[in-house]
Amino acid sequence: MKKITTTLILLLSLQIFSQKTKIQVLNSKDSNPIENVHIYSDSLLIDKTNKNGFFKINLEKYKKISVIKEDYYDTIVNAENINKIFLKKIDAIQLNEIIVTNININNLLDSISDVKKRLKNVNVSNYIHFYNELIINKDTLLYFNNRLHHKNRVGDFCTVENKIIRNFTTNEKLIPIFDYKNKKVLFKTNYLHFSSSYLTTELQIIVKFRDFFNYRVSKDNGYYKIEFTPNKKNNEYPYFGYIIVDFEDFGIYELKMNTKQQKNDIKVVVFNDELFKYKILNEDIFIKYNKNENGKYDLVSYNFDSSIQSLNGNFKNFVITNKCRKEPTFSYDISNTTKIDLTTYKFIK
């Protein structure tokens, strides 16, 4: 009897210690729950938060965890003795703007248009959380939500916690051709987002096609803010937004731009002698960098959101949406990662 009692006590103790603790993740600004937050212990994905922001963790096995969600700053916490975790949203710089009238806008734009010069001041983030989703008519064409490790001159390595959905092939120019219900479709924008955020095409358009835009410059506390709007000559790039640059070295802190819907904003793509026509419903880009103590610029966030509507063909009136996020994350054990080609989203054996 004594043996049975001892065994029952041991089993009960093991059950108690193996129970999982419930913790909620909330927005620090409004205390709203955050869904689909990834919870890691080093390289291991433990859990994801539900629609009410809750996840479960066995504190006997995992104590220090990384809490990761696109659009929020990654956080490392000791999960013991807490029941709530607050994440801070990545926000834009708020300036007290003073309009500048005595500056030559062309000289200022020249200072930030030299890509090679700017790249010397940028740190390459070796650990990135990369989220990219492409939806057509509520069906998924592309889904990627994993952490990446970049090795210089070697390539990118990926953790494989989440399934990758890739309903596309690429041609010799690395243009993705998507397959939807046994029909081929492609778009004007390359939605794979494999290029560096500091080389974004839209930034080059703003600083180089100067006859297409009106500019206004203001300054505050070590920053220049260059606001831009399309002028009457500009029918191709209806971009509105701003660039915030450093007062001394003209490094870029933020680029924010959006496309306002216009009747004539139609993009045409030719494929297999067929014309695909799309109307731009919206396109928003936000890129944020911080300047570190060594005078180098570290990526904080790359955000791309777009929505287009097909005007003809098999998918007439279908809406295609894309959401992409690239954000630096904490270093982790990369021993179980696999090399991946981001131009195809395929693993390399």
C-alpha positions in Angstrom: 0.0 0.0 0.0 2.9 2.3 0.9 4.4 1.6 -2.5 1.2 2.5 -4.3 0.8 5.7 -2.3 4.4 6.7 -3.1 3.9 6.0 -6.8 0.7 8.0 -6.9 2.5 11.0 -5.2 5.3 10.8 -7.7 2.9 10.7 -10.6 0.9 13.6 -9.2 4.1 15.6 -8.7 5.2 14.9 -12.3 1.8 15.9 -13.6 1.8 19.2 -11.6 5.3 20.1 -12.8 4.5 19.2 -16.4 1.5 21.4 -16.5 1.7 24.4 -18.8 1.4 28.0 -17.7 -0.9 30.3 -19.7 0.6 33.7 -20.6 -1.0 36.6 -22.6 0.7 38.9 -25.1 -0.7 42.4 -25.3 -0.1 45.7 -27.2 1.7 48.0 -24.8 -0.2 51.0 -26.2 -3.8 49.9 -25.8 -3.5 46.5 -24.0 -5.3 44.7 -26.9 -4.3 41.0 -27.3 -2.0 40.2 -30.2 -2.7 37.1 -32.3 -0.1 34.8 -34.0 2.9 35.9 -31.9 5.7 33.4 -32.3 7.2 32.1 -29.0 10.7 30.7 -29.3 13.2 29.1 -27.0 16.4 29.8 -28.9 15.8 28.1 -32.3 12.8 26.0 -31.1 9.3 27.3 -31.8 7.3 26.5 -28.7 3.9 28.0 -29.4 1.9 30.8 -31.1 -0.7 33.0 -29.5 -4.4 32.5 -30.2 -6.9 35.2 -31.1 -7.0 36.3 -27.5 -3.2 36.6 -27.3 -2.7 33.5 -25.1 0.1 30.9 -25.4 1.1 28.1 -23.1 4.6 27.2 -21.8 6.1 24.5 -19.6 8.2 26.6 -17.3 10.1 23.5 -16.1 11.5 23.2 -19.7 11.6 26.8 -20.9 12.2 29.9 -18.8 13.8 32.5 -21.1 11.9 33.0 -24.3 11.9 35.2 -27.5 8.6 36.8 -28.3 8.4 37.7 -32.0 5.6 39.4 -34.1 5.8 41.4 -37.3 5.2 45.2 -36.8 6.4 44.9 -33.1 9.9 45.0 -31.5 11.1 41.5 -30.7 11.4 40.9 -26.9 13.3 38.4 -24.8 11.7 37.8 -21.4 12.0 35.5 -18.4 8.6 33.8 -18.4 8.7 32.9 -14.7 6.3 34.7 -12.4 4.6 36.7 -15.2 1.2 36.3 -16.8 1.3 39.1 -19.3 3.9 40.3 -21.9 3.6 43.7 -23.5 5.0 44.3 -27.0 5.8 47.8 -28.4 4.7 48.6 -31.9 7.2 50.0 -34.4 6.2 53.6 -35.0 7.4 56.4 -37.1 9.5 59.3 -35.9 7.5 62.3 -34.7 9.1 65.7 -35.6 8.4 69.3 -34.7 8.8 70.4 -38.2 10.4 73.8 -39.2 10.0 74.5 -42.9 13.4 75.1 -44.7 13.4 77.5 -47.7 17.1 78.2 -48.1 18.2 74.6 -49.1 18.9 73.3 -52.6 16.6 70.3 -52.9 18.7 68.9 -55.8 21.8 68.9 -53.6 19.9 67.2 -50.8 18.5 64.5 -53.1 22.0 64.0 -54.7 23.3 63.3 -51.2 21.0 60.4 -50.7 20.8 59.0 -54.3 24.3 57.5 -54.3 23.5 53.9 -53.5 27.1 52.7 -53.1 27.8 55.5 -50.7 24.7 54.8 -48.6 25.4 51.1 -48.5 28.7 51.7 -46.7 26.8 53.1 -43.8 24.3 50.3 -43.5 24.6 47.2 -41.4 23.4 44.0 -42.9 21.2 42.2 -40.4 22.3 38.6 -40.1 19.2 37.5 -38.3 15.8 38.5 -39.9 12.2 37.6 -39.3 10.7 37.5 -42.8 6.9 37.4 -43.3 5.4 37.5 -46.8 1.9 36.6 -47.8 0.1 36.9 -51.2 -3.6 36.3 -51.4 -5.9 36.1 -54.4 -9.6 36.0 -53.9 -9.0 34.7 -50.3 -6.8 31.9 -51.5 -3.1 31.8 -50.7 -0.6 32.0 -53.5 2.4 32.5 -51.3 3.2 32.3 -47.6 6.5 32.6 -45.8 6.8 33.2 -42.1 10.2 32.2 -40.8 13.4 33.4 -39.3 16.4 33.7 -41.6 20.2 33.8 -40.9 22.4 35.4 -43.5 26.0 34.3 -44.0 28.1 36.7 -46.0 29.1 35.3 -49.4 27.3 32.0 -48.6 23.6 32.8 -48.6 20.5 32.6 -46.4 19.6 29.8 -44.0 16.1 29.2 -42.7 14.3 27.7 -39.8 11.5 25.5 -40.8 8.9 25.9 -38.1 6.2 27.1 -40.5 5.1 25.6 -43.7 6.1 27.5 -46.9 3.4 27.9 -49.5 4.8 28.6 -53.0 2.4 28.3 -55.9 4.8 29.7 -58.4 7.7 29.0 -60.7 10.3 31.5 -61.9 11.6 32.3 -65.4 15.1 33.1 -66.5 14.7 36.7 -65.2 13.6 35.5 -61.8 10.1 36.7 -62.4 7.5 34.6 -60.4 4.7 33.1 -62.5 1.9 32.0 -60.2 -0.4 29.0 -60.7 -4.0 29.5 -59.6 -6.6 26.9 -60.3 -4.5 25.5 -63.1 -4.2 29.0 -64.7 -1.0 31.0 -65.0 -0.9 34.5 -63.7 1.9 37.1 -63.1 2.0 40.6 -61.8 3.9 43.9 -62.4 5.4 43.8 -58.9 7.8 41.0 -57.8 6.1 39.9 -54.7 8.9 37.7 -53.5 10.7 40.7 -51.9 14.1 39.1 -52.0 16.0 42.4 -52.6 17.6 44.4 -49.8 15.2 47.0 -48.3 17.8 49.7 -48.8 17.7 49.2 -52.5 14.0 49.5 -52.9 13.0 50.7 -56.4 10.5 53.2 -55.1 13.2 55.2 -53.3 15.2 55.5 -56.5 12.1 56.8 -58.3 11.6 59.5 -55.7 15.1 60.8 -55.7 15.9 60.5 -59.5 12.7 61.4 -61.3 12.6 64.9 -59.9 10.5 66.4 -62.7 7.6 64.2 -61.6 7.4 65.4 -58.0 6.9 68.5 -55.8 9.2 68.6 -52.7 9.1 70.4 -49.4 11.9 70.3 -46.8 11.7 70.8 -43.1 14.1 70.0 -40.3 14.1 69.2 -36.5 16.6 67.9 -34.0 19.2 66.6 -36.4 16.8 65.4 -39.1 15.8 66.7 -42.6 12.3 65.6 -43.7 11.7 65.6 -47.4 8.0 65.5 -48.3 7.0 64.6 -51.9 3.8 64.7 -53.9 3.2 63.9 -57.6 2.9 66.9 -59.9 0.7 67.2 -63.1 3.4 65.7 -65.3 3.4 62.5 -63.2 1.0 59.9 -64.5 3.2 56.9 -63.8 4.2 57.2 -60.1 1.4 58.7 -58.0 3.5 58.5 -54.8 2.8 60.6 -51.7 5.1 60.5 -48.6 8.3 61.5 -47.0 12.0 60.6 -46.4 13.7 61.4 -43.1 17.5 61.7 -43.4 20.3 62.5 -41.0 21.4 66.2 -40.8 25.1 65.3 -41.1 25.7 62.2 -43.2 22.3 62.1 -45.0 21.7 58.5 -44.0 18.1 57.4 -44.2 16.0 56.9 -41.1 12.6 56.5 -42.7 10.9 56.2 -46.0 7.1 56.3 -46.0 5.0 56.4 -49.2 1.6 55.4 -50.5 -0.2 55.3 -53.8 -3.5 57.1 -53.9 -6.1 55.5 -56.0 -6.5 57.1 -59.4 -8.7 56.2 -62.4 -5.9 55.8 -64.8 -3.5 53.9 -62.5 -3.6 50.7 -64.5 -0.6 48.3 -64.8 -0.3 46.0 -67.8 1.7 42.8 -68.0 2.2 40.7 -71.1 2.5 36.9 -70.7 2.2 34.3 -73.5 0.7 36.9 -75.8 -2.0 37.8 -73.3 -2.5 41.1 -71.6 -3.1 41.1 -67.8 -4.5 44.4 -66.6 -4.5 45.5 -63.0 -5.8 48.5 -61.1 -3.9 49.7 -58.1 -6.2 49.9 -55.1 -3.5 50.9 -52.6 0.2 50.5 -52.1 2.0 51.4 -48.8 5.7 51.2 -48.0 7.3 52.0 -44.7 11.1 51.5 -44.1 12.7 52.4 -40.8 16.4 52.4 -39.8 18.1 53.4 -36.5 21.6 54.9 -36.3 23.8 53.0 -33.8 26.6 54.2 -31.6 29.1 53.5 -34.4 27.4 55.7 -36.9 26.0 52.8 -38.9 22.3 52.3 -39.8 20.5 49.2 -38.6 17.2 48.0 -40.1 14.2 48.3 -37.8 11.4 47.3 -40.2 10.6 47.0 -43.9 6.8 47.1 -44.5 5.1 46.6 -47.8 1.3 46.4 -48.2 -0.6 46.4 -51.5 -3.9 45.6 -53.0 -4.6 45.3 -56.8 -7.7 44.3 -58.8 -7.6 42.2 -61.9 -9.6 43.9 -64.7 -9.7 41.1 -67.3 -9.0 37.5 -68.1 -9.8 34.4 -65.9 -9.5 36.4 -62.7 -11.6 39.5 -63.6 -12.5 41.6 -60.6 -10.4 39.3 -58.3 -8.5 41.3 -55.6 -4.8 40.4 -54.9 -3.3 41.5 -51.6 0.3 41.3 -50.4 1.8 41.9 -47.0 5.5 41.7 -46.4 7.6 42.4 -43.3 11.3 42.2 -42.7 12.6 42.9 -39.2 15.8 42.0 -37.4 15.5 39.4 -34.7 17.7 38.0 -32.0 20.6 35.5 -32.8 19.7 31.9 -32.3 21.2 28.4 -32.7 21.5 27.9 -36.5 22.7 24.3 -36.4 19.3 23.0 -37.6 18.8 25.6 -40.3 18.8 24.8 -44.0 20.0 26.9 -46.9 17.3 28.6 -48.9 17.1 30.4 -52.2 14.9 33.5 -51.7 14.4 33.9 -55.4 12.5 30.6 -55.5 11.6 30.0 -51.8 13.1 26.5 -52.2 15.6 24.8 -49.9 19.0 23.9 -51.3 20.3 20.5 -50.5 
